Protein backbone atom coordinates (compact mmCIF):
# COMPACT_ATOMS: atom_id res chain seq x y z
CA UNK A 1 0.00 0.00 0.00
CA UNK A 2 1.26 3.39 -0.95
CA UNK A 3 1.14 6.43 1.27
CA UNK A 4 2.12 10.03 0.78
CA UNK A 5 4.23 11.82 3.37
CA UNK A 6 5.36 15.37 3.63
CA UNK A 7 8.88 15.47 4.96
CA UNK A 8 10.19 18.75 6.25
CA UNK A 9 13.89 18.88 5.49
CA UNK A 10 15.38 19.95 8.76
CA UNK A 11 18.65 18.68 10.21
CA UNK A 12 19.97 15.23 9.52
CA UNK A 13 23.56 14.47 10.26
CA UNK A 14 23.88 11.45 7.98
CA UNK A 15 23.05 13.11 4.66
CA UNK A 16 26.01 13.68 2.35
CA UNK A 17 25.78 16.07 -0.62
CA UNK A 18 29.24 15.61 -2.08
CA UNK A 19 29.76 15.94 -5.84
CA UNK A 20 32.26 13.92 -7.78
CA UNK A 21 33.74 14.13 -11.19
CA UNK A 22 31.53 11.76 -13.22
CA UNK A 23 29.28 12.15 -16.22
CA UNK A 24 25.78 10.83 -15.50
CA UNK A 25 22.87 11.59 -13.14
CA UNK A 26 20.32 8.80 -12.29
CA UNK A 27 17.30 8.86 -10.02
CA UNK A 28 16.46 5.65 -8.14
CA UNK A 29 15.27 4.12 -4.83
CA UNK A 30 17.99 2.97 -2.47
CA UNK A 31 16.37 -0.38 -1.83
CA UNK A 32 16.12 -0.14 1.92
CA UNK A 33 13.01 -0.83 3.87
CA UNK A 34 11.89 2.72 4.27
CA UNK A 35 13.58 4.13 1.20
CA UNK A 36 13.62 7.74 0.18
CA UNK A 37 14.03 9.14 -3.33
CA UNK A 38 17.72 9.31 -4.25
CA UNK A 39 19.84 10.13 -7.33
CA UNK A 40 23.16 9.07 -8.60
CA UNK A 41 25.44 11.82 -9.93
CA UNK A 42 28.77 10.84 -11.47
CA UNK A 43 28.84 7.56 -9.55
CA UNK A 44 27.74 8.76 -6.10
CA UNK A 45 24.43 8.37 -4.36
CA UNK A 46 22.62 11.32 -2.81
CA UNK A 47 19.22 11.86 -1.23
CA UNK A 48 17.07 14.01 -3.52
CA UNK A 49 16.52 17.52 -2.24
CA UNK A 50 14.78 20.34 -4.12
CA UNK A 51 16.67 23.65 -3.95
CA UNK A 52 15.55 26.97 -5.37
CA UNK A 53 16.86 30.52 -5.49
CA UNK A 54 14.73 33.47 -4.54
CA UNK A 55 15.71 36.32 -6.92
CA UNK A 56 14.73 39.06 -4.48
CA UNK A 57 16.79 37.84 -1.51
CA UNK A 58 19.38 35.69 -3.36
CA UNK A 59 19.39 33.09 -0.57
CA UNK A 60 19.06 29.37 -0.93
CA UNK A 61 15.89 27.96 0.68
CA UNK A 62 14.64 24.48 1.30
CA UNK A 63 11.35 23.22 -0.07
CA UNK A 64 9.30 20.49 1.39
CA UNK A 65 9.51 17.25 -0.44
CA UNK A 66 6.66 14.83 -0.85
CA UNK A 67 7.84 11.28 -0.82
CA UNK A 68 5.76 8.29 -1.69
CA UNK A 69 6.73 5.32 0.48
CA UNK A 70 5.88 1.68 -0.36
CA UNK A 71 4.37 -0.66 2.27
CA UNK A 72 6.49 -3.67 3.22
CA UNK A 73 5.67 -7.12 1.63
CA UNK A 74 5.52 -8.90 5.05
CA UNK A 75 2.36 -7.06 5.97
CA UNK A 76 3.88 -5.15 8.79
CA UNK A 77 2.15 -1.95 9.64
CA UNK A 78 3.26 1.11 7.69
CA UNK A 79 5.32 3.58 9.51
CA UNK A 80 6.18 7.14 8.94
CA UNK A 81 9.41 8.71 9.80
CA UNK A 82 10.27 12.35 9.85
CA UNK A 83 13.72 13.23 8.62
CA UNK A 84 15.36 16.37 9.56
CA UNK A 85 18.27 18.07 7.90
CA UNK A 86 20.46 20.68 9.38
CA UNK A 87 19.61 24.17 8.06
CA UNK A 88 23.16 25.35 8.62
CA UNK A 89 24.84 22.43 6.81
CA UNK A 90 22.53 22.07 3.80
CA UNK A 91 23.56 25.12 1.68
CA UNK A 92 27.32 24.91 2.18
CA UNK A 93 27.98 21.50 0.67
CA UNK A 94 25.88 21.93 -2.54
CA UNK A 95 27.40 25.36 -3.24
CA UNK A 96 30.91 24.00 -2.94
CA UNK A 97 30.03 21.13 -5.22
CA UNK A 98 28.28 23.35 -7.76
CA UNK A 99 31.32 25.63 -7.91
CA UNK A 100 33.63 22.71 -8.64
CA UNK A 101 31.30 21.72 -11.48
CA UNK A 102 30.46 25.13 -12.98
CA UNK A 103 34.03 26.44 -13.26
CA UNK A 104 35.34 23.57 -15.45
CA UNK A 105 32.14 23.65 -17.53
CA UNK A 106 32.41 27.44 -18.04
CA UNK A 107 36.06 27.17 -19.02
CA UNK A 108 35.17 24.46 -21.53
CA UNK A 109 32.46 26.69 -23.09
CA UNK A 110 34.80 29.70 -23.37
CA UNK A 111 37.61 27.67 -24.95
CA UNK A 112 35.16 26.09 -27.39
CA UNK A 113 33.78 29.51 -28.43
CA UNK A 114 37.25 30.97 -29.00
CA UNK A 115 38.33 27.97 -31.07
CA UNK A 116 35.14 28.21 -33.14
CA UNK A 117 35.75 31.90 -33.88
CA UNK A 118 39.36 31.22 -34.89
CA UNK A 119 38.31 28.43 -37.22
CA UNK A 120 35.59 30.63 -38.71
CA UNK A 121 38.05 33.50 -39.30
CA UNK A 122 40.65 31.25 -40.89
CA UNK A 123 38.39 29.12 -43.07
CA UNK A 124 35.87 31.76 -44.27
CA UNK A 125 37.26 34.01 -47.06
CA UNK A 126 37.30 37.80 -46.55
CA UNK A 127 34.94 39.80 -48.79
CA UNK A 128 36.71 41.73 -51.53
CA UNK A 129 36.55 45.54 -51.88
CA UNK A 130 34.09 45.29 -54.73
CA UNK A 131 31.78 43.12 -52.63
CA UNK A 132 31.95 45.62 -49.79
CA UNK A 133 31.09 48.44 -52.13
CA UNK A 134 28.18 46.49 -53.59
CA UNK A 135 26.80 45.77 -50.13
CA UNK A 136 27.20 49.30 -48.79
CA UNK A 137 23.66 50.49 -49.69
CA UNK A 138 22.09 47.57 -47.84
CA UNK A 139 23.81 48.31 -44.53
CA UNK A 140 21.39 51.02 -43.52
CA UNK A 141 23.45 54.21 -44.03
CA UNK A 142 22.16 56.86 -46.38
CA UNK A 143 23.91 59.98 -47.68
CA UNK A 144 22.00 63.20 -47.26
CA UNK A 145 22.45 66.81 -48.28
CA UNK A 146 20.74 67.98 -45.13
CA UNK A 147 22.20 68.19 -41.59
CA UNK A 148 22.34 64.76 -39.95
CA UNK A 149 23.68 62.74 -42.84
CA UNK A 150 24.33 59.31 -41.36
CA UNK A 151 20.96 57.88 -40.47
CA UNK A 152 19.59 54.37 -40.19
CA UNK A 153 17.87 52.79 -43.16
CA UNK A 154 14.43 53.24 -41.61
CA UNK A 155 14.92 56.99 -41.89
CA UNK A 156 17.32 57.09 -44.84
CA UNK A 157 14.70 57.11 -47.57
CA UNK A 158 12.77 59.93 -45.94
CA UNK A 159 15.91 62.03 -45.44
CA UNK A 160 16.99 61.42 -49.01
CA UNK A 161 13.62 62.61 -50.29
CA UNK A 162 13.79 65.72 -48.11
CA UNK A 163 17.34 66.43 -49.33
CA UNK A 164 16.27 66.23 -52.93
CA UNK A 165 13.36 68.55 -52.20
CA UNK A 166 15.76 71.01 -50.60
CA UNK A 167 18.06 70.90 -53.57
CA UNK A 168 15.09 71.49 -55.82
CA UNK A 169 14.21 74.53 -53.70
CA UNK A 170 17.79 75.80 -54.00
CA UNK A 171 17.64 75.32 -57.75
CA UNK A 172 14.41 77.35 -57.88
CA UNK A 173 16.13 80.13 -55.92
CA UNK A 174 18.95 80.19 -58.45
CA UNK A 175 16.42 80.59 -61.22
CA UNK A 176 14.28 83.15 -59.38
CA UNK A 177 16.40 85.58 -57.34
CA UNK A 178 19.16 88.01 -58.21
CA UNK A 179 21.19 87.29 -55.05
CA UNK A 180 21.26 83.77 -53.57
CA UNK A 181 23.09 82.84 -50.35
CA UNK A 182 23.62 79.09 -49.96
CA UNK A 183 26.59 79.28 -47.61
CA UNK A 184 26.97 76.64 -44.92
CA UNK A 185 24.41 74.21 -46.38
CA UNK A 186 27.02 71.44 -46.64
CA UNK A 187 25.56 69.88 -49.78
CA UNK A 188 28.99 68.73 -50.97
CA UNK A 189 30.22 67.94 -54.46
CA UNK A 190 27.17 65.92 -55.49
CA UNK A 191 24.83 68.71 -54.48
CA UNK A 192 26.90 71.22 -56.45
CA UNK A 193 26.65 69.08 -59.60
CA UNK A 194 22.87 69.13 -59.18
CA UNK A 195 22.72 72.91 -58.60
CA UNK A 196 25.24 73.91 -61.25
CA UNK A 197 22.80 72.91 -63.97
CA UNK A 198 20.52 75.74 -62.80
CA UNK A 199 23.27 78.26 -63.53
CA UNK A 200 23.66 77.30 -67.17
CA UNK A 201 22.05 79.94 -69.40
CA UNK A 202 20.65 81.53 -66.22
CA UNK A 203 19.75 85.18 -66.80
CA UNK A 204 18.51 85.93 -63.25
CA UNK A 205 21.11 85.13 -60.60
CA UNK A 206 23.88 87.72 -60.34
CA UNK A 207 25.36 86.89 -56.93
CA UNK A 208 25.77 83.30 -55.71
CA UNK A 209 27.35 82.29 -52.41
CA UNK A 210 28.48 78.65 -52.18
CA UNK A 211 30.83 79.27 -49.20
CA UNK A 212 31.47 76.53 -46.61
CA UNK A 213 29.67 73.67 -48.32
CA UNK A 214 32.30 70.95 -48.12
CA UNK A 215 33.31 71.29 -51.77
CA UNK A 216 36.51 69.74 -53.11
CA UNK A 217 38.45 69.89 -56.35
CA UNK A 218 36.08 67.32 -57.85
CA UNK A 219 33.08 69.54 -57.14
CA UNK A 220 34.61 72.46 -59.04
CA UNK A 221 34.28 70.41 -62.22
CA UNK A 222 30.53 70.98 -61.97
CA UNK A 223 31.09 74.49 -63.33
CA UNK A 224 32.67 73.21 -66.54
CA UNK A 225 30.38 74.06 -69.43
CA UNK A 226 28.19 76.12 -67.10
CA UNK A 227 30.14 79.30 -66.37
CA UNK A 228 31.27 79.56 -69.98
CA UNK A 229 27.67 80.00 -71.08
CA UNK A 230 26.50 82.16 -68.17
CA UNK A 231 26.94 85.88 -68.72
CA UNK A 232 24.56 87.13 -66.01
CA UNK A 233 26.48 85.89 -62.93
CA UNK A 234 28.66 88.69 -61.51
CA UNK A 235 29.78 87.37 -58.12
CA UNK A 236 30.86 83.82 -57.24
CA UNK A 237 31.84 82.99 -53.65
CA UNK A 238 33.56 79.65 -53.03
CA UNK A 239 35.29 80.65 -49.78
CA UNK A 240 35.68 78.13 -46.98
CA UNK A 241 35.85 75.12 -49.30
CA UNK A 242 39.04 73.07 -49.39
CA UNK A 243 39.35 72.96 -53.15
CA UNK A 244 43.15 73.20 -53.01
CA UNK A 245 45.53 73.87 -55.87
CA UNK A 246 43.85 71.34 -58.16
CA UNK A 247 40.44 72.88 -57.66
CA UNK A 248 41.79 76.38 -58.33
CA UNK A 249 43.49 75.19 -61.52
CA UNK A 250 40.26 73.61 -62.73
CA UNK A 251 38.28 76.78 -61.92
CA UNK A 252 40.79 79.00 -63.71
CA UNK A 253 40.62 76.87 -66.84
CA UNK A 254 36.87 77.47 -66.83
CA UNK A 255 37.02 81.20 -66.08
CA UNK A 256 39.45 81.94 -68.88
CA UNK A 257 36.51 82.00 -71.27
CA UNK A 258 34.01 83.58 -68.85
CA UNK A 259 33.02 87.13 -69.62
CA UNK A 260 30.49 87.76 -66.83
CA UNK A 261 32.04 87.20 -63.39
CA UNK A 262 33.47 90.38 -61.90
CA UNK A 263 34.05 89.30 -58.29
CA UNK A 264 35.67 85.98 -57.35
CA UNK A 265 36.02 85.02 -53.68
CA UNK A 266 38.38 82.17 -52.79
CA UNK A 267 39.15 83.00 -49.16
CA UNK A 268 40.29 80.11 -46.94
CA UNK A 269 40.33 77.65 -49.81
CA UNK A 270 43.51 75.74 -48.84
CA UNK A 271 45.63 76.47 -51.89
CA UNK A 272 49.17 77.79 -52.22
CA UNK A 273 51.65 78.96 -54.81
CA UNK A 274 50.51 76.57 -57.55
CA UNK A 275 46.94 77.78 -57.26
CA UNK A 276 48.10 81.42 -57.20
CA UNK A 277 50.11 80.85 -60.39
CA UNK A 278 47.05 79.35 -62.07
CA UNK A 279 45.07 82.46 -61.09
CA UNK A 280 47.85 84.63 -62.49
CA UNK A 281 47.68 82.85 -65.85
CA UNK A 282 43.92 83.28 -65.89
CA UNK A 283 44.25 87.02 -65.16
CA UNK A 284 46.47 87.43 -68.21
CA UNK A 285 43.57 86.34 -70.44
CA UNK A 286 40.44 87.24 -68.47
CA UNK A 287 39.24 90.81 -68.95
CA UNK A 288 36.05 90.83 -66.88
CA UNK A 289 37.31 90.17 -63.34
CA UNK A 290 37.40 93.28 -61.15
CA UNK A 291 37.72 92.02 -57.55
CA UNK A 292 39.83 89.04 -56.47
CA UNK A 293 39.76 87.82 -52.84
CA UNK A 294 42.45 85.31 -51.86
CA UNK A 295 42.60 85.91 -48.10
CA UNK A 296 43.85 83.32 -45.59
CA UNK A 297 45.46 80.86 -47.95
CA UNK A 298 49.01 79.51 -48.25
CA UNK A 299 50.46 81.81 -50.88
CA UNK A 300 54.20 82.43 -50.50
CA UNK A 301 56.81 84.44 -52.39
CA UNK A 302 56.47 82.32 -55.53
CA UNK A 303 52.71 82.90 -55.70
CA UNK A 304 53.16 86.64 -55.11
CA UNK A 305 55.66 86.77 -57.97
CA UNK A 306 53.19 85.07 -60.29
CA UNK A 307 50.44 87.52 -59.41
CA UNK A 308 52.84 90.42 -59.90
CA UNK A 309 53.56 89.22 -63.42
CA UNK A 310 49.83 89.08 -64.14
CA UNK A 311 49.42 92.70 -62.99
CA UNK A 312 51.76 93.79 -65.75
CA UNK A 313 49.42 92.37 -68.39
CA UNK A 314 45.96 92.59 -66.82
CA UNK A 315 44.11 95.86 -67.42
CA UNK A 316 40.81 95.17 -65.64
CA UNK A 317 41.57 94.04 -62.07
CA UNK A 318 40.76 96.78 -59.53
CA UNK A 319 40.98 95.14 -56.11
CA UNK A 320 43.23 92.35 -54.77
CA UNK A 321 42.82 90.91 -51.27
CA UNK A 322 45.83 88.93 -50.04
CA UNK A 323 45.34 89.20 -46.27
CA UNK A 324 46.64 86.40 -44.11
CA UNK A 325 49.12 84.84 -46.52
CA UNK A 326 52.91 84.39 -46.40
CA UNK A 327 54.26 86.96 -48.84
CA UNK A 328 56.92 88.42 -46.57
CA UNK A 329 59.37 91.10 -47.63
CA UNK A 330 60.31 89.27 -50.85
CA UNK A 331 56.70 88.84 -51.85
CA UNK A 332 56.01 92.53 -51.26
CA UNK A 333 59.04 93.47 -53.34
CA UNK A 334 57.89 91.21 -56.18
CA UNK A 335 54.41 92.66 -56.01
CA UNK A 336 55.84 96.18 -56.15
CA UNK A 337 57.37 95.48 -59.56
CA UNK A 338 54.00 94.41 -60.89
CA UNK A 339 52.33 97.51 -59.47
CA UNK A 340 54.72 99.82 -61.32
CA UNK A 341 53.28 98.89 -64.70
CA UNK A 342 49.64 98.45 -63.68
CA UNK A 343 47.09 101.22 -64.24
CA UNK A 344 43.85 99.57 -63.16
CA UNK A 345 44.45 98.56 -59.51
CA UNK A 346 42.54 100.67 -56.97
CA UNK A 347 42.63 98.62 -53.74
CA UNK A 348 45.41 96.50 -52.23
CA UNK A 349 44.92 94.51 -49.02
CA UNK A 350 48.06 92.91 -47.53
CA UNK A 351 47.24 92.58 -43.84
CA UNK A 352 49.08 89.83 -41.96
CA UNK A 353 51.85 89.00 -44.45
CA UNK A 354 54.90 89.71 -42.25
CA UNK A 355 56.16 92.28 -44.74
CA UNK A 356 58.31 94.21 -42.26
CA UNK A 357 60.09 97.50 -42.81
CA UNK A 358 62.10 96.33 -45.83
CA UNK A 359 59.04 94.96 -47.55
CA UNK A 360 57.20 98.22 -46.92
CA UNK A 361 60.10 100.20 -48.37
CA UNK A 362 60.02 98.18 -51.61
CA UNK A 363 56.23 98.31 -51.77
CA UNK A 364 56.04 102.08 -51.27
CA UNK A 365 58.66 102.54 -53.97
CA UNK A 366 56.55 100.52 -56.40
CA UNK A 367 53.38 102.38 -55.46
CA UNK A 368 55.10 105.74 -55.94
CA UNK A 369 55.80 104.67 -59.53
CA UNK A 370 52.33 103.21 -59.89
CA UNK A 371 50.60 104.74 -62.88
CA UNK A 372 47.14 104.02 -61.52
CA UNK A 373 45.09 105.61 -58.77
CA UNK A 374 45.29 103.52 -55.60
CA UNK A 375 42.52 104.49 -53.15
CA UNK A 376 42.80 101.85 -50.37
CA UNK A 377 45.92 100.34 -48.79
CA UNK A 378 45.86 97.85 -45.90
CA UNK A 379 49.23 97.19 -44.23
CA UNK A 380 47.89 96.00 -40.88
CA UNK A 381 49.68 93.42 -38.76
CA UNK A 382 52.91 93.40 -40.76
CA UNK A 383 55.56 94.04 -38.08
CA UNK A 384 56.09 97.62 -39.22
CA UNK A 385 58.06 99.91 -36.92
CA UNK A 386 58.67 103.67 -36.92
CA UNK A 387 61.13 103.20 -39.78
CA UNK A 388 58.47 101.53 -41.90
CA UNK A 389 56.02 104.27 -40.93
CA UNK A 390 58.44 106.78 -42.44
CA UNK A 391 58.23 105.04 -45.87
CA UNK A 392 54.44 105.00 -45.62
CA UNK A 393 54.33 108.68 -44.70
CA UNK A 394 56.43 109.59 -47.72
CA UNK A 395 53.93 107.82 -49.97
CA UNK A 396 50.99 109.54 -48.23
CA UNK A 397 52.53 112.94 -48.87
CA UNK A 398 52.73 112.29 -52.61
CA UNK A 399 49.43 110.48 -53.07
CA UNK A 400 46.50 112.45 -54.38
CA UNK A 401 44.08 109.52 -54.61
CA UNK A 402 44.56 107.49 -51.42
CA UNK A 403 41.37 107.54 -49.32
CA UNK A 404 41.80 104.71 -46.81
CA UNK A 405 45.05 103.77 -45.04
CA UNK A 406 45.46 101.13 -42.34
CA UNK A 407 48.50 100.44 -40.19
CA UNK A 408 46.42 98.51 -37.63
CA UNK A 409 48.31 96.30 -35.15
CA UNK A 410 51.86 97.26 -36.01
CA UNK A 411 54.44 98.88 -33.75
CA UNK A 412 55.05 102.39 -35.04
CA UNK A 413 54.85 104.02 -31.58
CA UNK A 414 54.83 107.76 -30.94
CA UNK A 415 57.66 108.36 -33.41
CA UNK A 416 55.79 106.66 -36.23
CA UNK A 417 52.54 108.44 -35.30
CA UNK A 418 54.34 111.79 -35.57
CA UNK A 419 55.59 110.87 -39.07
CA UNK A 420 52.10 109.89 -40.19
CA UNK A 421 50.72 113.11 -38.70
CA UNK A 422 53.26 115.15 -40.62
CA UNK A 423 52.24 113.41 -43.86
CA UNK A 424 48.53 114.05 -43.18
CA UNK A 425 49.21 117.76 -42.94
CA UNK A 426 50.11 117.74 -46.63
CA UNK A 427 47.53 115.21 -47.79
CA UNK A 428 43.96 116.21 -48.65
CA UNK A 429 42.62 112.92 -49.98
CA UNK A 430 42.80 110.50 -47.02
CA UNK A 431 39.48 110.30 -45.15
CA UNK A 432 39.95 107.11 -43.11
CA UNK A 433 42.99 106.60 -40.88
CA UNK A 434 43.48 103.38 -38.85
CA UNK A 435 46.35 103.51 -36.35
CA UNK A 436 44.87 101.12 -33.79
CA UNK A 437 47.12 98.86 -31.76
CA UNK A 438 50.42 100.67 -32.40
CA UNK A 439 51.59 101.46 -28.86
CA UNK A 440 50.84 105.15 -29.32
CA UNK A 441 50.81 107.24 -26.15
CA UNK A 442 49.71 110.79 -25.35
CA UNK A 443 52.62 112.30 -27.27
CA UNK A 444 51.72 110.55 -30.53
CA UNK A 445 48.00 111.30 -30.16
CA UNK A 446 48.77 114.97 -29.56
CA UNK A 447 50.56 115.08 -32.92
CA UNK A 448 47.56 113.46 -34.62
CA UNK A 449 45.19 115.90 -32.89
CA UNK A 450 47.11 118.93 -34.13
CA UNK A 451 46.58 117.73 -37.71
CA UNK A 452 42.81 117.87 -37.19
CA UNK A 453 42.93 121.61 -36.61
CA UNK A 454 43.63 122.24 -40.26
CA UNK A 455 42.57 118.97 -41.89
CA UNK A 456 38.83 118.84 -42.43
CA UNK A 457 39.01 115.81 -44.75
CA UNK A 458 39.60 113.05 -42.18
CA UNK A 459 36.19 111.61 -41.27
CA UNK A 460 37.09 108.35 -39.50
CA UNK A 461 39.86 107.99 -36.93
CA UNK A 462 40.72 104.63 -35.34
CA UNK A 463 42.98 104.92 -32.28
CA UNK A 464 41.78 101.91 -30.30
CA UNK A 465 44.17 99.63 -28.41
CA UNK A 466 46.66 102.47 -27.81
CA UNK A 467 47.53 103.47 -24.21
CA UNK A 468 46.86 107.18 -24.70
CA UNK A 469 45.55 107.57 -21.13
CA UNK A 470 43.75 110.66 -19.73
CA UNK A 471 46.38 113.03 -21.17
CA UNK A 472 45.88 111.71 -24.68
CA UNK A 473 42.11 111.98 -24.31
CA UNK A 474 42.51 115.58 -23.16
CA UNK A 475 44.73 116.52 -26.14
CA UNK A 476 42.30 114.99 -28.58
CA UNK A 477 39.16 116.43 -26.94
CA UNK A 478 40.51 119.97 -26.86
CA UNK A 479 40.97 119.97 -30.63
CA UNK A 480 37.76 118.14 -31.51
CA UNK A 481 35.67 120.48 -29.40
CA UNK A 482 35.69 123.09 -32.16
CA UNK A 483 37.84 121.71 -34.98
CA UNK A 484 37.95 118.85 -37.44
CA UNK A 485 35.34 116.92 -39.31
CA UNK A 486 35.66 113.54 -37.61
CA UNK A 487 32.43 111.56 -37.73
CA UNK A 488 33.61 108.16 -36.44
CA UNK A 489 35.96 108.15 -33.44
CA UNK A 490 37.18 104.90 -31.94
CA UNK A 491 38.93 105.13 -28.56
CA UNK A 492 38.26 101.64 -27.22
CA UNK A 493 40.84 100.02 -24.91
CA UNK A 494 42.80 103.29 -24.53
CA UNK A 495 43.09 103.39 -20.70
CA UNK A 496 41.23 106.71 -20.57
CA UNK A 497 39.56 106.12 -17.20
CA UNK A 498 36.95 108.24 -15.45
CA UNK A 499 39.28 111.25 -15.31
CA UNK A 500 39.98 111.14 -19.03
CA UNK A 501 36.36 110.72 -20.06
CA UNK A 502 35.54 114.06 -18.43
CA UNK A 503 37.36 115.77 -21.31
CA UNK A 504 35.46 113.62 -23.84
CA UNK A 505 32.14 114.45 -22.16
CA UNK A 506 32.91 118.15 -22.20
CA UNK A 507 33.88 117.95 -25.87
CA UNK A 508 30.51 116.37 -26.76
CA UNK A 509 28.67 119.45 -25.48
CA UNK A 510 30.19 121.54 -28.28
CA UNK A 511 31.17 119.10 -31.04
CA UNK A 512 28.73 118.98 -33.94
CA UNK A 513 30.33 116.32 -36.18
CA UNK A 514 30.92 113.09 -34.23
CA UNK A 515 28.18 110.59 -35.04
CA UNK A 516 29.73 107.40 -33.62
CA UNK A 517 31.84 107.23 -30.45
CA UNK A 518 33.45 104.01 -29.21
CA UNK A 519 34.68 104.10 -25.59
CA UNK A 520 34.74 100.40 -24.80
CA UNK A 521 36.93 98.99 -22.03
CA UNK A 522 38.28 102.24 -20.64
CA UNK A 523 37.47 101.67 -16.97
CA UNK A 524 34.87 104.46 -16.87
CA UNK A 525 32.80 102.95 -14.04
CA UNK A 526 29.86 104.90 -12.60
CA UNK A 527 31.84 108.14 -12.36
CA UNK A 528 32.57 108.18 -16.09
CA UNK A 529 29.01 107.21 -16.98
CA UNK A 530 27.67 110.10 -14.88
CA UNK A 531 30.00 112.54 -16.68
CA UNK A 532 28.74 111.35 -20.06
CA UNK A 533 25.14 111.55 -18.83
CA UNK A 534 25.56 115.26 -18.17
CA UNK A 535 26.56 115.76 -21.80
CA UNK A 536 23.65 113.67 -23.06
CA UNK A 537 21.25 116.08 -21.38
CA UNK A 538 22.52 118.80 -23.69
CA UNK A 539 21.15 118.85 -27.22
CA UNK A 540 23.65 117.09 -29.49
CA UNK A 541 22.43 116.95 -33.05
CA UNK A 542 25.21 114.69 -34.27
CA UNK A 543 25.85 111.77 -31.87
CA UNK A 544 23.84 108.72 -32.94
CA UNK A 545 25.85 105.75 -31.63
CA UNK A 546 27.56 105.39 -28.23
CA UNK A 547 29.43 102.24 -27.21
CA UNK A 548 30.15 101.91 -23.47
CA UNK A 549 30.70 98.16 -23.27
CA UNK A 550 33.19 96.56 -20.85
CA UNK A 551 33.39 99.64 -18.57
CA UNK A 552 32.35 98.21 -15.18
CA UNK A 553 29.29 100.48 -15.08
CA UNK A 554 26.78 99.62 -12.36
CA UNK A 555 23.20 100.65 -11.64
CA UNK A 556 24.13 104.16 -10.45
CA UNK A 557 25.69 104.97 -13.82
CA UNK A 558 22.75 103.39 -15.62
CA UNK A 559 20.27 105.52 -13.65
CA UNK A 560 22.18 108.68 -14.62
CA UNK A 561 22.17 107.75 -18.32
CA UNK A 562 18.46 106.91 -18.17
CA UNK A 563 17.62 110.28 -16.60
CA UNK A 564 19.68 112.07 -19.27
CA UNK A 565 17.82 110.31 -22.08
CA UNK A 566 14.48 111.27 -20.57
CA UNK A 567 15.53 114.87 -20.03
CA UNK A 568 16.70 115.45 -23.60
CA UNK A 569 13.59 115.62 -25.76
CA UNK A 570 15.61 116.07 -28.95
CA UNK A 571 18.11 113.28 -28.40
CA UNK A 572 19.46 111.88 -31.69
CA UNK A 573 20.90 108.70 -30.19
CA UNK A 574 19.72 105.54 -31.97
CA UNK A 575 22.19 102.99 -30.57
CA UNK A 576 23.49 102.52 -27.00
CA UNK A 577 25.77 99.59 -26.17
CA UNK A 578 26.13 98.66 -22.48
CA UNK A 579 27.27 95.10 -23.03
CA UNK A 580 29.38 93.37 -20.36
CA UNK A 581 28.87 95.86 -17.57
CA UNK A 582 27.68 95.19 -14.02
CA UNK A 583 24.03 96.16 -14.36
CA UNK A 584 21.34 94.42 -12.36
CA UNK A 585 17.73 94.13 -13.42
CA UNK A 586 17.05 97.50 -11.81
CA UNK A 587 19.64 99.26 -13.96
CA UNK A 588 18.50 97.49 -17.10
CA UNK A 589 14.89 98.33 -16.33
CA UNK A 590 15.76 102.03 -15.93
CA UNK A 591 17.49 102.10 -19.33
CA UNK A 592 14.58 100.23 -20.92
CA UNK A 593 12.07 102.73 -19.50
CA UNK A 594 14.18 105.58 -20.89
CA UNK A 595 14.15 103.93 -24.30
CA UNK A 596 10.36 103.68 -24.22
CA UNK A 597 10.16 107.33 -23.17
CA UNK A 598 12.33 108.41 -26.12
CA UNK A 599 10.05 106.52 -28.48
CA UNK A 600 6.93 108.11 -27.01
CA UNK A 601 8.38 111.62 -27.21
CA UNK A 602 10.17 111.49 -30.57
CA UNK A 603 8.87 108.31 -32.20
CA UNK A 604 12.50 107.21 -32.65
CA UNK A 605 13.73 103.69 -32.07
CA UNK A 606 16.65 103.51 -29.63
CA UNK A 607 18.48 100.17 -29.78
CA UNK A 608 19.87 99.08 -26.41
CA UNK A 609 22.40 96.25 -26.05
CA UNK A 610 23.05 94.80 -22.60
Secondary structure, 3 states (H helix, E strand, C coil): CEEEEEECCCCCCCCCCCCCCCCCEEEEECCCCCCCEEEEECCEEEECCCEEECCCCCCEEECCEEEEEECCCCCCCCCCCCCCCCHHHHHHHHHHHHHHHHHHHHHHHHHHHHHHHHHHHHHCCCCCHHHHHHHHHHHCCECCCCCCCCECHHHHHHHHHHHHHHHHHHHHHHHHCCEEECCCCCCHHHHHHHHHCCCCCCCCCCEEECCCCCCCHHHHHHHCCCCCCCCCCCEEECCCCCCHHHHHHHHHHHHCCCCCCCEEECCCCCCCHHHHHHHHHHHHHCCCCCEEECCCCCCCHHHHHHHHHHHHHCCCCCEEECCCCCCHHHHHHHHHHHHHCCCCCCEEECCCCCCHHHHHHHHHHHHHCCCCCCCEEECCCCCCCHHHHHHHHHHHHHCCCCCEEECCCCCCHHHHHHHHHHHHHHCCCCCEEECCCCCCCHHHHHHHHHHHHHCCCCCEEECCCCCCHHHHHHHHHHHHCCCCCCCEEECCCCCCHHHHHHHHHHHHCCCCCCCEEECCCCCCHHHHHHHHHHHHHCCCCCCCEEECCCCCCCHHHHHHHHHHHHHCCCCCCCEEECCCCCCCHHHHHHHHHHHHHHHHHHCCCCEEEC
